[in-house]
Amino acid sequence: MSKSAVLMKRNPSFGGCPSCKELNTLKKSHSRNTKEKIVNGIGVYHTYRCTKCGWRGYLTSVALTLHSIKKLLIYLSILVITVFLTYQILQRIF
């Protein structure tokens, strides 16, 4: 992953099951209904099933790191400063 990336993609299949805490037991599960198809279609959350305990639920493939939170705060501060300066310039012109 490059250092310029704000969000980090990860594969939840390699992580632990939220229920039994076993590693490498999660597999992607097919959508059962319209709600699950919509959630899976968004692309951030996917349905997973644990092959050991049978747990089934949503996990995200996007991870925020301390580096990415700092970068988001920098982007947000630049946006606020830009909006403020634009507002001040427009106010003086009109």
N, CA, C and O atoms as a GROMACS GRO file, in nm:
protein
  376
    1MET      N    1   0.085  -0.118   0.000
    1MET     CA    2   0.000   0.000   0.000
    1MET      C    3   0.089   0.123   0.000
    1MET      O    4   0.185   0.130   0.077
    2SER      N    5   0.059   0.216  -0.083
    2SER     CA    6   0.141   0.337  -0.091
    2SER      C    7   0.113   0.428   0.028
    2SER      O    8   0.007   0.421   0.090
    3LYS      N    9   0.210   0.511   0.058
    3LYS     CA   10   0.195   0.601   0.172
    3LYS      C   11   0.095   0.712   0.147
    3LYS      O   12   0.048   0.775   0.241
    4SER      N   13   0.061   0.737   0.019
    4SER     CA   14  -0.033   0.843  -0.011
    4SER      C   15  -0.179   0.798   0.001
    4SER      O   16  -0.270   0.881  -0.009
    5ALA      N   17  -0.203   0.672   0.022
    5ALA     CA   18  -0.339   0.621   0.033
    5ALA      C   19  -0.401   0.665   0.166
    5ALA      O   20  -0.336   0.662   0.270
    6VAL      N   21  -0.526   0.706   0.160
    6VAL     CA   22  -0.596   0.749   0.282
    6VAL      C   23  -0.659   0.629   0.350
    6VAL      O   24  -0.647   0.613   0.472
    7LEU      N   25  -0.725   0.544   0.273
    7LEU     CA   26  -0.787   0.425   0.329
    7LEU      C   27  -0.707   0.302   0.287
    7LEU      O   28  -0.655   0.296   0.175
    8MET      N   29  -0.699   0.205   0.375
    8MET     CA   30  -0.624   0.085   0.346
    8MET      C   31  -0.721  -0.031   0.325
    8MET      O   32  -0.807  -0.055   0.410
    9LYS      N   33  -0.708  -0.102   0.213
    9LYS     CA   34  -0.792  -0.218   0.189
    9LYS      C   35  -0.729  -0.339   0.257
    9LYS      O   36  -0.607  -0.356   0.254
   10ARG      N   37  -0.812  -0.421   0.318
   10ARG     CA   38  -0.763  -0.543   0.381
   10ARG      C   39  -0.859  -0.656   0.349
   10ARG      O   40  -0.973  -0.631   0.311
   11ASN      N   41  -0.815  -0.776   0.365
   11ASN     CA   42  -0.898  -0.892   0.338
   11ASN      C   43  -0.942  -0.954   0.471
   11ASN      O   44  -0.859  -1.011   0.541
   12PRO      N   45  -1.070  -0.943   0.507
   12PRO     CA   46  -1.117  -0.997   0.634
   12PRO      C   47  -1.105  -1.149   0.644
   12PRO      O   48  -1.111  -1.204   0.754
   13SER      N   49  -1.089  -1.218   0.532
   13SER     CA   50  -1.078  -1.364   0.534
   13SER      C   51  -0.957  -1.409   0.615
   13SER      O   52  -0.959  -1.518   0.672
   14PHE      N   53  -0.854  -1.328   0.620
   14PHE     CA   54  -0.732  -1.366   0.691
   14PHE      C   55  -0.739  -1.332   0.839
   14PHE      O   56  -0.654  -1.375   0.917
   15GLY      N   57  -0.838  -1.257   0.879
   15GLY     CA   58  -0.854  -1.217   1.018
   15GLY      C   59  -0.924  -1.323   1.100
   15GLY      O   60  -0.949  -1.434   1.053
   16GLY      N   61  -0.956  -1.288   1.222
   16GLY     CA   62  -1.023  -1.380   1.312
   16GLY      C   63  -1.174  -1.365   1.307
   16GLY      O   64  -1.227  -1.258   1.277
   17CYS      N   65  -1.241  -1.474   1.338
   17CYS     CA   66  -1.388  -1.474   1.346
   17CYS      C   67  -1.431  -1.390   1.467
   17CYS      O   68  -1.374  -1.406   1.575
   18PRO      N   69  -1.530  -1.302   1.451
   18PRO     CA   70  -1.577  -1.222   1.565
   18PRO      C   71  -1.638  -1.306   1.677
   18PRO      O   72  -1.643  -1.262   1.791
   19SER      N   73  -1.685  -1.425   1.645
   19SER     CA   74  -1.751  -1.508   1.744
   19SER      C   75  -1.654  -1.602   1.816
   19SER      O   76  -1.642  -1.598   1.938
   20CYS      N   77  -1.583  -1.687   1.739
   20CYS     CA   78  -1.496  -1.788   1.800
   20CYS      C   79  -1.349  -1.748   1.803
   20CYS      O   80  -1.268  -1.818   1.864
   21LYS      N   81  -1.313  -1.638   1.739
   21LYS     CA   82  -1.177  -1.583   1.737
   21LYS      C   83  -1.076  -1.672   1.664
   21LYS      O   84  -0.955  -1.649   1.677
   22GLU      N   85  -1.121  -1.771   1.589
   22GLU     CA   86  -1.029  -1.856   1.512
   22GLU      C   87  -0.981  -1.779   1.389
   22GLU      O   88  -1.057  -1.703   1.329
   23LEU      N   89  -0.855  -1.799   1.352
   23LEU     CA   90  -0.797  -1.730   1.238
   23LEU      C   91  -0.817  -1.811   1.110
   23LEU      O   92  -0.820  -1.934   1.113
   24ASN      N   93  -0.830  -1.740   0.998
   24ASN     CA   94  -0.840  -1.798   0.863
   24ASN      C   95  -0.958  -1.894   0.847
   24ASN      O   96  -0.947  -1.993   0.775
   25THR      N   97  -1.069  -1.867   0.913
   25THR     CA   98  -1.188  -1.952   0.898
   25THR      C   99  -1.302  -1.880   0.828
   25THR      O  100  -1.408  -1.939   0.807
   26LEU      N  101  -1.283  -1.752   0.792
   26LEU     CA  102  -1.389  -1.675   0.729
   26LEU      C  103  -1.386  -1.692   0.578
   26LEU      O  104  -1.280  -1.684   0.516
   27LYS      N  105  -1.502  -1.714   0.520
   27LYS     CA  106  -1.518  -1.723   0.376
   27LYS      C  107  -1.632  -1.631   0.336
   27LYS      O  108  -1.726  -1.610   0.412
   28LYS      N  109  -1.623  -1.574   0.214
   28LYS     CA  110  -1.732  -1.490   0.165
   28LYS      C  111  -1.858  -1.573   0.150
   28LYS      O  112  -1.853  -1.688   0.106
   29SER      N  113  -1.971  -1.513   0.188
   29SER     CA  114  -2.099  -1.581   0.181
   29SER      C  115  -2.186  -1.514   0.075
   29SER      O  116  -2.178  -1.393   0.055
   30HIS      N  117  -2.268  -1.592   0.007
   30HIS     CA  118  -2.359  -1.538  -0.094
   30HIS      C  119  -2.471  -1.459  -0.028
   30HIS      O  120  -2.510  -1.488   0.085
   31SER      N  121  -2.522  -1.361  -0.098
   31SER     CA  122  -2.633  -1.280  -0.048
   31SER      C  123  -2.760  -1.363  -0.044
   31SER      O  124  -2.788  -1.439  -0.137
   32ARG      N  125  -2.836  -1.350   0.064
   32ARG     CA  126  -2.961  -1.425   0.079
   32ARG      C  127  -3.084  -1.345   0.043
   32ARG      O  128  -3.184  -1.401  -0.002
   33ASN      N  129  -3.078  -1.213   0.062
   33ASN     CA  130  -3.196  -1.131   0.036
   33ASN      C  131  -3.154  -0.997  -0.024
   33ASN      O  132  -3.036  -0.972  -0.046
   34THR      N  133  -3.252  -0.913  -0.050
   34THR     CA  134  -3.227  -0.784  -0.116
   34THR      C  135  -3.140  -0.693  -0.030
   34THR      O  136  -3.053  -0.624  -0.083
   35LYS      N  137  -3.162  -0.693   0.100
   35LYS     CA  138  -3.083  -0.608   0.190
   35LYS      C  139  -2.935  -0.645   0.179
   35LYS      O  140  -2.850  -0.556   0.170
   36GLU      N  141  -2.906  -0.773   0.181
   36GLU     CA  142  -2.766  -0.817   0.172
   36GLU      C  143  -2.707  -0.784   0.035
   36GLU      O  144  -2.588  -0.752   0.025
   37LYS      N  145  -2.786  -0.792  -0.070
   37LYS     CA  146  -2.737  -0.757  -0.204
   37LYS      C  147  -2.702  -0.609  -0.211
   37LYS      O  148  -2.602  -0.571  -0.273
   38ILE      N  149  -2.784  -0.525  -0.147
   38ILE     CA  150  -2.757  -0.381  -0.146
   38ILE      C  151  -2.630  -0.352  -0.067
   38ILE      O  152  -2.545  -0.275  -0.111
   39VAL      N  153  -2.618  -0.414   0.051
   39VAL     CA  154  -2.500  -0.390   0.136
   39VAL      C  155  -2.374  -0.439   0.064
   39VAL      O  156  -2.271  -0.371   0.067
   40ASN      N  157  -2.380  -0.556   0.002
   40ASN     CA  158  -2.264  -0.608  -0.071
   40ASN      C  159  -2.234  -0.524  -0.194
   40ASN      O  160  -2.118  -0.511  -0.232
   41GLY      N  161  -2.336  -0.466  -0.255
   41GLY     CA  162  -2.318  -0.384  -0.375
   41GLY      C  163  -2.248  -0.252  -0.349
   41GLY      O  164  -2.183  -0.197  -0.438
   42ILE      N  165  -2.260  -0.202  -0.226
   42ILE     CA  166  -2.193  -0.076  -0.191
   42ILE      C  167  -2.043  -0.093  -0.199
   42ILE      O  168  -1.972  -0.001  -0.240
   43GLY      N  169  -1.993  -0.208  -0.161
   43GLY     CA  170  -1.851  -0.237  -0.176
   43GLY      C  171  -1.767  -0.220  -0.052
   43GLY      O  172  -1.649  -0.256  -0.053
   44VAL      N  173  -1.822  -0.167   0.055
   44VAL     CA  174  -1.743  -0.149   0.177
   44VAL      C  175  -1.763  -0.268   0.270
   44VAL      O  176  -1.668  -0.316   0.332
   45TYR      N  177  -1.885  -0.316   0.280
   45TYR     CA  178  -1.916  -0.431   0.364
   45TYR      C  179  -1.949  -0.551   0.277
   45TYR      O  180  -2.009  -0.537   0.170
   46HIS      N  181  -1.908  -0.670   0.323
   46HIS     CA  182  -1.942  -0.794   0.255
   46HIS      C  183  -1.986  -0.896   0.359
   46HIS      O  184  -1.949  -0.887   0.476
   47THR      N  185  -2.064  -0.993   0.314
   47THR     CA  186  -2.113  -1.098   0.403
   47THR      C  187  -2.010  -1.210   0.411
   47THR      O  188  -1.962  -1.258   0.308
   48TYR      N  189  -1.977  -1.250   0.534
   48TYR     CA  190  -1.882  -1.358   0.557
   48TYR      C  191  -1.944  -1.463   0.646
   48TYR      O  192  -2.037  -1.435   0.722
   49ARG      N  193  -1.892  -1.585   0.635
   49ARG     CA  194  -1.936  -1.696   0.720
   49ARG      C  195  -1.812  -1.766   0.775
   49ARG      O  196  -1.713  -1.785   0.704
   50CYS      N  197  -1.818  -1.804   0.903
   50CYS     CA  198  -1.709  -1.879   0.966
   50CYS      C  199  -1.733  -2.028   0.941
   50CYS      O  200  -1.841  -2.080   0.969
   51THR      N  201  -1.631  -2.095   0.889
   51THR     CA  202  -1.645  -2.238   0.860
   51THR      C  203  -1.637  -2.323   0.986
   51THR      O  204  -1.674  -2.440   0.983
   52LYS      N  205  -1.588  -2.267   1.096
   52LYS     CA  206  -1.576  -2.344   1.219
   52LYS      C  207  -1.700  -2.336   1.307
   52LYS      O  208  -1.754  -2.439   1.348
   53CYS      N  209  -1.748  -2.213   1.338
   53CYS     CA  210  -1.861  -2.198   1.430
   53CYS      C  211  -1.992  -2.164   1.361
   53CYS      O  212  -2.098  -2.171   1.423
   54GLY      N  213  -1.987  -2.127   1.231
   54GLY     CA  214  -2.110  -2.096   1.158
   54GLY      C  215  -2.155  -1.952   1.168
   54GLY      O  216  -2.261  -1.918   1.115
   55TRP      N  217  -2.077  -1.866   1.234
   55TRP     CA  218  -2.113  -1.724   1.244
   55TRP      C  219  -2.128  -1.668   1.104
   55TRP      O  220  -2.052  -1.703   1.014
   56ARG      N  221  -2.227  -1.580   1.086
   56ARG     CA  222  -2.249  -1.516   0.957
   56ARG      C  223  -2.283  -1.371   0.981
   56ARG      O  224  -2.371  -1.339   1.061
   57GLY      N  225  -2.212  -1.281   0.911
   57GLY     CA  226  -2.237  -1.140   0.930
   57GLY      C  227  -2.155  -1.055   0.835
   57GLY      O  228  -2.090  -1.107   0.744
   58TYR      N  229  -2.159  -0.924   0.857
   58TYR     CA  230  -2.092  -0.828   0.770
   58TYR      C  231  -1.957  -0.789   0.830
   58TYR      O  232  -1.945  -0.768   0.951
   59LEU      N  233  -1.858  -0.780   0.744
   59LEU     CA  234  -1.728  -0.726   0.782
   59LEU      C  235  -1.684  -0.628   0.676
   59LEU      O  236  -1.720  -0.642   0.559
   60THR      N  237  -1.608  -0.529   0.715
   60THR     CA  238  -1.562  -0.428   0.621
   60THR      C  239  -1.424  -0.465   0.566
   60THR      O  240  -1.346  -0.534   0.631
   61SER      N  241  -1.398  -0.420   0.446
   61SER     CA  242  -1.268  -0.443   0.384
   61SER      C  243  -1.184  -0.317   0.385
   61SER      O  244  -1.076  -0.315   0.327
   62VAL      N  245  -1.232  -0.212   0.449
   62VAL     CA  246  -1.160  -0.085   0.457
   62VAL      C  247  -1.114  -0.064   0.601
   62VAL      O  248  -1.192  -0.080   0.695
   63ALA      N  249  -0.988  -0.030   0.616
   63ALA     CA  250  -0.933  -0.008   0.749
   63ALA      C  251  -0.876   0.132   0.758
   63ALA      O  252  -0.809   0.180   0.667
   64LEU      N  253  -0.903   0.197   0.869
   64LEU     CA  254  -0.843   0.327   0.897
   64LEU      C  255  -0.721   0.305   0.985
   64LEU      O  256  -0.728   0.233   1.085
   65THR      N  257  -0.611   0.366   0.949
   65THR     CA  258  -0.491   0.360   1.031
   65THR      C  259  -0.464   0.497   1.089
   65THR      O  260  -0.529   0.595   1.051
   66LEU      N  261  -0.370   0.506   1.181
   66LEU     CA  262  -0.336   0.634   1.241
   66LEU      C  263  -0.286   0.730   1.133
   66LEU      O  264  -0.316   0.849   1.136
   67HIS      N  265  -0.209   0.678   1.039
   67HIS     CA  266  -0.159   0.760   0.929
   67HIS      C  267  -0.275   0.814   0.845
   67HIS      O  268  -0.274   0.930   0.806
   68SER      N  269  -0.374   0.729   0.817
   68SER     CA  270  -0.486   0.774   0.734
   68SER      C  271  -0.574   0.875   0.808
   68SER      O  272  -0.629   0.965   0.745
   69ILE      N  273  -0.588   0.862   0.939
   69ILE     CA  274  -0.666   0.959   1.016
   69ILE      C  275  -0.597   1.095   1.014
   69ILE      O  276  -0.662   1.198   1.001
   70LYS      N  277  -0.463   1.094   1.028
   70LYS     CA  278  -0.388   1.220   1.020
   70LYS      C  279  -0.406   1.285   0.884
   70LYS      O  280  -0.426   1.406   0.874
   71LYS      N  281  -0.400   1.204   0.780
   71LYS     CA  282  -0.414   1.257   0.645
   71LYS      C  283  -0.554   1.313   0.623
   71LYS      O  284  -0.569   1.418   0.560
   72LEU      N  285  -0.657   1.246   0.674
   72LEU     CA  286  -0.794   1.298   0.663
   72LEU      C  287  -0.809   1.430   0.736
   72LEU      O  288  -0.877   1.520   0.686
   73LEU      N  289  -0.747   1.444   0.852
   73LEU     CA  290  -0.754   1.570   0.926
   73LEU      C  291  -0.683   1.682   0.850
   73LEU      O  292  -0.730   1.796   0.852
   74ILE      N  293  -0.573   1.651   0.785
   74ILE     CA  294  -0.504   1.752   0.705
   74ILE      C  295  -0.592   1.796   0.589
   74ILE      O  296  -0.606   1.916   0.563
   75TYR      N  297  -0.654   1.699   0.519
   75TYR     CA  298  -0.743   1.734   0.408
   75TYR      C  299  -0.862   1.817   0.455
   75TYR      O  300  -0.902   1.912   0.388
   76LEU      N  301  -0.917   1.781   0.569
   76LEU     CA  302  -1.030   1.856   0.623
   76LEU      C  303  -0.989   1.999   0.660
   76LEU      O  304  -1.064   2.093   0.633
   77SER      N  305  -0.872   2.016   0.720
   77SER     CA  306  -0.827   2.151   0.756
   77SER      C  307  -0.800   2.234   0.631
   77SER      O  308  -0.831   2.353   0.629
   78ILE      N  309  -0.744   2.173   0.526
   78ILE     CA  310  -0.723   2.246   0.400
   78ILE      C  311  -0.857   2.288   0.341
   78ILE      O  312  -0.870   2.400   0.291
   79LEU      N  313  -0.956   2.201   0.347
   79LEU     CA  314  -1.088   2.234   0.296
   79LEU      C  315  -1.150   2.350   0.374
   79LEU      O  316  -1.206   2.442   0.314
   80VAL      N  317  -1.141   2.347   0.506
   80VAL     CA  318  -1.198   2.455   0.589
   80VAL      C  319  -1.128   2.587   0.560
   80VAL      O  320  -1.194   2.690   0.548
   81ILE      N  321  -0.996   2.585   0.549
   81ILE     CA  322  -0.922   2.708   0.520
   81ILE      C  323  -0.960   2.762   0.382
   81ILE      O  324  -0.978   2.883   0.365
   82THR      N  325  -0.972   2.673   0.285
   82THR     CA  326  -1.009   2.716   0.149
   82THR      C  327  -1.148   2.777   0.146
   82THR      O  328  -1.169   2.880   0.082
   83VAL      N  329  -1.242   2.716   0.213
   83VAL     CA  330  -1.379   2.770   0.217
   83VAL      C  331  -1.380   2.905   0.287
   83VAL      O  332  -1.446   2.997   0.241
   84PHE      N  333  -1.307   2.917   0.396
   84PHE     CA  334  -1.302   3.044   0.469
   84PHE      C  335  -1.241   3.155   0.383
   84PHE      O  336  -1.296   3.265   0.377
   85LEU      N  337  -1.129   3.126   0.317
   85LEU     CA  338  -1.066   3.227   0.233
   85LEU      C  339  -1.154   3.265   0.114
   85LEU      O  340  -1.162   3.382   0.079
   86THR      N  341  -1.220   3.168   0.054
   86THR     CA  342  -1.311   3.197  -0.057
   86THR      C  343  -1.426   3.284  -0.010
   86THR      O  344  -1.466   3.378  -0.080
   87TYR      N  345  -1.480   3.254   0.106
   87TYR     CA  346  -1.588   3.334   0.161
   87TYR      C  347  -1.542   3.478   0.186
   87TYR      O  348  -1.614   3.573   0.154
   88GLN      N  349  -1.423   3.495   0.243
   88GLN     CA  350  -1.371   3.629   0.270
   88GLN      C  351  -1.348   3.708   0.141
   88GLN      O  352  -1.381   3.826   0.134
   89ILE      N  353  -1.294   3.642   0.039
   89ILE     CA  354  -1.270   3.710  -0.089
   89ILE      C  355  -1.402   3.750  -0.153
   89ILE      O  356  -1.415   3.863  -0.201
   90LEU      N  357  -1.499   3.661  -0.156
   90LEU     CA  358  -1.628   3.693  -0.215
   90LEU      C  359  -1.702   3.802  -0.138
   90LEU      O  360  -1.773   3.884  -0.197
   91GLN      N  361  -1.684   3.804  -0.009
   91GLN     CA  362  -1.750   3.906   0.073
   91GLN      C  363  -1.690   4.045   0.043
   91GLN      O  364  -1.764   4.143   0.042
   92ARG      N  365  -1.560   4.054   0.018
   92ARG     CA  366  -1.497   4.183  -0.010
   92ARG      C  367  -1.530   4.230  -0.153
   92ARG      O  368  -1.537   4.350  -0.178
   93ILE      N  369  -1.548   4.136  -0.243
   93ILE     CA  370  -1.581   4.174  -0.382
   93ILE      C  371  -1.724   4.225  -0.391
   93ILE      O  372  -1.749   4.325  -0.457
   94PHE      N  373  -1.816   4.158  -0.328
   94PHE     CA  374  -1.957   4.196  -0.339
   94PHE      C  375  -1.995   4.269  -0.215
   94PHE      O  376  -2.110   4.311  -0.200
   0.00000   0.00000   0.00000
